[in-house]
Structures are given as structure tokens and as C-alpha cells.
Amino acid sequence: MSLYLHGLGHFHPENEITNQFLTDLDIGTNQEWIEERVGIEARRTVLPLDYIRDTRNRDTSQALDAAVYTHAETGRRASEMALQRAGIERDDVGMLIAGSCSPDMMSPADACTIAGALEMEVPSFDVNSACTSFHVAMYMLSMMRPEALPDFVLIVTPESLTTAVDYNDRAAAVLWGDGTTAAVVSTRVPSRIEILGNSLESSPAGHDKVIVPSFGHFWQEGRTVQMFAIKKTVRILRRLQKAYADAERDLHFIGHQANLRMLEAVCRQCDIDDDRHHFNVVDFGNTGAAGAPGVVSMNWDRWTGRDDIALIGVGSGLSWSGHVLRFRESP
């Protein structure tokens, strides 16, 4: 079954957590330490910087009240960009799916609050697969009967992971940033971007390796998770290279924006040239499910009719997923 991408949008909050800001917190980190391990220079946050500085976010139950933006608002902003790029109106959307590592509330679903902010009265629900939520929503739609779906579906991945970070924990503090991505997709209406080779795999035996508790701080088994992410990303990328490499087309790579060092390791193993590797993790940190599609969105005007993008996600669960975005000059 065909699946088409019509438009992408993104949003990042204005507040910036620089490496100098983290150094000034005196948690045992500095520019050199961060650069060597993760290659991240800055991150965006929905939290006021004074709140982080004064409280270190010790009590995560206070973070939602302190946040400058809700998922409803960041989702609305990213969605409006995606709709504008798709050339459709809000009333054209017949379903909204959201997914996040850290939804604003247990209930209602983020999808419902985002739809409310957009003034949409459509079926709305969450698909929670942490950092692979965007990919899982795509995978789910690719298995559905086109006649059972509306013409256009909006997928939104709002992430405010800094609200789950303990800012006394340097290992977590250097990684996470906040951002939201939205996509307009269709199984029925062709566009110039076709989504090919959807895949999803999971290893629930590793469910305890990455955790974002309902009330508590993010935790992961860092080295284990990084090795897992590299291994699975390489496996997916090699499969997509074999299936879709074409001498007449340019195959680009956009991986899960966990950290730059992980992505560089994948590029070395899969022979990806620098000009075919695209990322935003250096300036925005790990934005969870919003990361990889956000890179595509931030470069929206650069893609041509000969570009293919291998888009790959890995996340807690453990789960891994990927597909190719194939751009054409016209539908």
C-alpha cells in the first residue's frame, strides 16, 4: 500500500540551554567533556532557565506548571506549518495521531489537546512508542486499508523531555532538548514524496534500559543503549541502502538524533559521506520522537526530485524502525 507525505512542520522553544549554562550549574561538566562524549552544543527547553537554575528540576511534578509551552501549543504551531506546506486546510484533516516520550498528561491524550488547540473535531489518539513514535505511526498507517482512512492524517510528536531531566545529573542534562514535529500524510492522495520500506521491530526484553517515569527523572543504561542504537541503525540503514540505492538518485541519511557521536559511528560503518548526513542534534539536543523528522522539516526547501532520505529511529521498549522518503518532481 502506498503512503505519501504532503507536508512537515516543526517548532522549538526559544529558551536555550548552552554548554556554558550547564557548566555554570557546577555538576561536573564543561564544554570539553560534553563535546567529547555527545557532540552537543545547545538544547532548547520549554522550562524557564531560572527555574532550572534555581530548582535543578528536583520535583518533576512542578515542571508542567513551570513550562512556558504545553504540548497543545507546540503541537499547534508545528501542525500549522505542516498544513501550510501541504497546501491544505484544517478541515481537510480527518484524523490526528500524536506520540511522545513524555506526554503532558496520562489523560487526555496529547492528540486530543492538540486537536482542541487546532479547533479540529476529528478522531484523535496517541501512539506511544517513545523515540520511535513518529515511525510507529507511519508504520501503523502503512498497514491500514486506504478506504478505511480519511484523505489526510496529521501525525504530531510533541517532546518536552527537559521536564523529566534531573539537572544535577550531568549524563542526562547534556542530552535532552525540547521540540515538536508534525506531518501531513495520506494513503489515498498522492504527493511528490512517497514513503517506502516501512519497518518496525522491538525487543521488549530490553524494556528496562530506558525509562521516563510518570513522576520522576529520565534514566537510561547509557553505554548499553548507545551500542544498541548504533547496531540497529546500521542494520536498518544497510537494508535500506541495498533496497533503494540508485545511481541516478542521492540517498541521504537522517538518524535518531540521540547524539552526534552515535550518528558519526553509523556513518563510518555505512560509508555515508558528510554531505549526505543531516542532523540538528548539535544545536537542539536529543528531541526524542521529534528529532529525525524535524531534520527533514528544517531542510524542507533543499530536497529535490532526485533525493531519497533514509529516516531511522531507535528508542525505548526497546524498538527500532525506518523508512525511505522518496522525493519526485511531481506526484
C-alpha positions in Angstrom: 0.0 0.0 0.0 1.3 3.5 -0.9 1.8 6.1 1.8 2.5 9.8 0.9 4.0 12.7 2.8 2.4 16.1 2.0 4.0 18.4 4.5 6.2 18.7 7.5 6.4 21.3 10.2 8.5 21.9 13.3 8.7 24.0 16.4 11.5 24.6 19.0 11.0 26.8 22.1 13.1 29.9 22.5 14.9 29.2 25.8 18.4 27.8 25.1 20.4 25.5 27.4 24.0 26.1 26.3 27.0 24.1 27.4 28.1 27.2 29.3 24.8 27.2 31.2 25.4 23.5 32.2 29.0 24.3 33.2 27.7 27.1 35.4 25.4 24.7 37.2 28.6 23.1 38.6 27.5 19.5 38.0 30.9 18.2 36.9 30.7 19.0 33.2 32.2 21.5 30.7 32.4 22.2 27.0 35.3 19.7 26.5 33.5 16.9 28.4 30.3 17.4 26.5 32.0 17.7 23.1 34.0 14.5 23.6 31.0 12.4 24.7 28.0 13.6 22.8 29.0 16.5 20.4 26.0 18.7 21.5 26.5 22.4 21.9 23.0 23.6 22.8 19.4 22.5 23.5 16.0 24.2 23.6 13.7 23.9 26.6 10.1 24.7 27.5 11.3 25.5 31.0 12.4 28.9 32.1 16.2 28.9 32.6 15.8 30.5 36.1 13.6 27.5 37.1 16.3 25.1 36.0 19.0 27.1 37.7 17.1 27.5 41.0 15.4 24.1 41.4 17.5 21.8 39.1 14.0 20.3 38.4 14.3 18.2 41.5 10.5 17.8 41.7 9.2 16.9 38.2 5.6 17.4 39.3 6.2 21.1 39.2 7.7 21.2 35.7 4.4 21.2 33.8 3.2 24.2 35.7 6.6 26.0 35.2 6.7 25.2 31.5 6.3 28.1 29.0 4.6 25.9 26.5 2.2 22.9 26.6 2.2 20.1 24.0 -1.1 21.5 22.8 0.6 24.8 21.9 3.8 23.3 20.4 1.7 20.8 18.5 -0.5 23.6 17.2 2.5 25.6 15.9 4.2 22.6 14.2 0.9 21.5 12.7 0.1 24.9 11.2 3.5 24.8 9.4 2.9 21.3 8.1 -0.6 22.2 6.9 0.7 25.3 5.1 3.4 23.3 3.4 0.9 20.6 2.4 -1.4 23.2 0.9 -4.5 22.1 2.8 -6.8 23.5 5.4 -7.5 22.2 8.9 -10.9 21.0 7.8 -9.2 18.7 5.3 -7.6 16.6 8.1 -9.7 13.6 9.1 -7.6 12.1 11.9 -4.8 13.2 14.4 -2.3 10.8 15.9 0.3 12.0 18.5 3.2 10.3 20.2 5.7 11.4 22.8 8.3 10.1 25.3 6.7 12.4 27.9 3.0 13.3 27.3 1.7 16.2 29.2 -0.9 14.1 31.0 -1.9 10.5 31.4 -5.3 11.6 30.2 -6.5 13.2 28.0 -4.2 12.1 25.1 -1.9 14.7 23.7 -3.6 14.2 20.3 -6.9 15.5 21.8 -5.4 18.6 23.4 -3.5 19.4 20.1 -6.7 18.8 18.1 -8.5 21.1 20.5 -5.9 23.8 20.1 -6.3 23.5 16.3 -10.1 23.6 16.6 -10.4 20.2 14.9 -13.2 17.8 15.6 -11.6 14.5 14.3 -10.7 11.1 15.7 -7.6 11.8 17.9 -5.5 9.4 19.8 -1.9 8.7 20.9 0.5 6.0 19.7 3.2 5.9 22.4 6.5 4.3 21.3 8.8 6.8 22.9 11.5 8.0 20.5 10.1 5.8 17.6 6.6 7.2 17.9 6.7 9.1 14.6 7.9 5.9 12.8 5.4 3.7 14.5 2.5 6.0 13.5 3.8 5.8 9.9 4.1 2.0 10.1 0.6 1.6 11.5 -0.9 3.7 8.7 1.0 1.7 6.1 -0.8 -1.4 7.2 -4.3 0.0 7.1 -6.8 -0.2 4.3 -6.8 3.1 2.4 -10.6 3.1 2.1 -10.9 2.9 5.9 -8.8 6.1 6.4 -9.6 9.8 5.7 -7.8 11.6 2.9 -5.3 13.3 5.3 -3.9 12.3 8.6 -1.9 14.6 10.9 0.9 13.0 12.9 2.4 15.1 15.7 5.3 14.3 18.0 5.5 16.8 20.8 8.5 16.4 23.1 9.3 18.3 26.4 11.8 15.9 27.7 13.7 18.6 29.7 10.8 18.4 32.2 11.9 14.9 33.1 15.6 15.8 33.5 17.4 15.9 36.8 19.7 18.9 36.4 22.1 17.5 39.0 22.7 14.5 36.7 25.2 15.6 34.1 24.7 12.4 32.0 21.1 13.3 31.4 21.4 17.1 31.4 23.7 17.2 28.4 21.5 15.2 26.2 17.9 16.4 26.1 16.2 19.2 24.3 12.6 20.0 23.5 10.9 20.2 20.1 7.8 19.2 18.2 7.3 17.9 14.6 4.1 17.5 12.6 3.5 15.6 9.4 0.5 15.5 7.0 0.3 12.1 5.4 -2.1 10.2 3.2 -2.7 6.7 1.9 -5.2 8.0 -0.7 -3.9 11.3 -2.1 -0.5 11.1 -4.0 2.2 13.7 -3.4 5.7 14.3 -4.6 7.0 12.4 -1.5 6.4 8.6 -1.2 7.2 6.7 2.0 8.8 3.4 1.2 10.1 0.3 3.1 8.4 0.9 6.4 9.7 -1.4 9.1 9.3 -1.9 12.9 11.0 -4.3 15.3 11.1 -4.5 19.1 12.9 -6.3 21.8 10.8 -6.0 24.9 13.4 -7.9 26.9 15.2 -4.5 27.0 12.2 -2.6 28.3 14.2 -1.6 31.5 17.1 0.1 29.7 15.5 3.5 29.1 12.9 4.8 31.5 10.9 8.0 31.7 8.6 7.5 34.8 5.3 9.2 35.2 6.6 11.1 38.2 10.4 11.1 38.3 13.5 11.6 36.3 14.7 10.1 33.0 17.2 7.2 33.4 19.0 5.0 30.9 21.7 2.4 30.9 23.9 4.8 28.8 26.6 2.7 27.1 24.2 -0.3 26.5 21.7 1.9 24.9 24.2 3.7 22.7 25.6 0.4 21.4 22.1 -0.8 20.8 21.3 2.4 18.8 24.4 2.1 16.7 23.9 -1.6 15.9 20.2 -1.3 15.0 20.6 1.9 13.0 23.4 0.3 11.0 21.2 -2.8 10.3 18.3 -0.7 9.1 20.4 1.7 7.0 22.2 -1.2 5.3 18.9 -2.8 4.4 17.6 0.5 3.0 20.8 1.1 1.1 20.5 -2.3 -0.5 16.8 -1.9 -1.4 16.8 1.7 -2.6 20.3 2.7 -3.7 20.1 4.1 -7.2 23.0 5.6 -9.2 20.5 8.2 -10.6 19.4 9.3 -7.1 21.0 10.7 -4.0 20.5 8.7 -0.8 20.7 10.8 2.4 20.8 9.6 6.0 18.9 11.1 8.9 19.1 9.0 12.1 17.6 9.3 15.5 19.1 12.5 17.0 20.5 10.8 20.2 23.9 12.4 20.0 26.4 13.3 17.3 29.0 10.7 18.3 26.5 7.8 17.8 25.5 9.2 14.4 29.1 9.6 13.3 29.8 5.9 14.2 26.9 4.8 12.0 28.2 6.9 9.1 31.6 5.3 9.4 30.2 1.8 9.3 27.8 2.5 6.4 30.1 4.7 4.3 27.9 7.8 4.5 29.6 11.0 3.2 29.4 14.2 5.2 27.2 15.9 2.5 24.7 13.0 2.7 24.4 13.1 6.6 22.0 15.6 8.0 21.3 16.4 11.7 20.2 19.0 14.2 21.3 17.4 17.4 24.3 19.7 17.8 22.1 22.8 18.2 18.9 21.3 19.6 19.9 18.2 21.5 18.1 14.9 21.6 14.4 15.8 20.9 13.1 12.3 21.1 10.4 11.4 18.5 10.6 14.9 17.1 14.3 14.6 16.2 14.7 12.8 12.8 11.6 14.1 11.1 12.4 17.6 12.5 15.7 17.5 10.5 13.7 16.8 7.3 11.4 19.7 8.1 14.2 22.1 8.9 15.7 21.4 5.5 12.3 21.3 3.7 13.3 23.6 0.8 16.6 21.8 -0.1 15.2 18.5 -1.2 14.9 17.8 -4.9 13.2 15.3 -7.2 16.3 13.0 -7.1 16.6 12.8 -3.3 15.9 9.8 -1.1 16.2 10.0 2.7 16.7 7.0 4.9 14.9 8.1 8.1 15.7 5.9 11.1 14.5 5.8 14.7 15.5 3.9 17.8 14.0 4.1 21.2 13.0 2.6 24.5 11.0 -0.5 24.6 13.4 -1.3 23.0 12.3 -0.5 19.4 13.8 0.4 16.1 12.2 1.5 12.8 13.0 3.1 9.5 11.7 4.0 6.0 12.8 5.9 2.9 11.3 9.3 1.8 11.5 9.3 -2.0 11.1 12.8 -3.4 9.9 13.4 -7.0 9.4 16.5 -9.1 5.6 16.0 -9.1 3.1 13.3 -7.9 
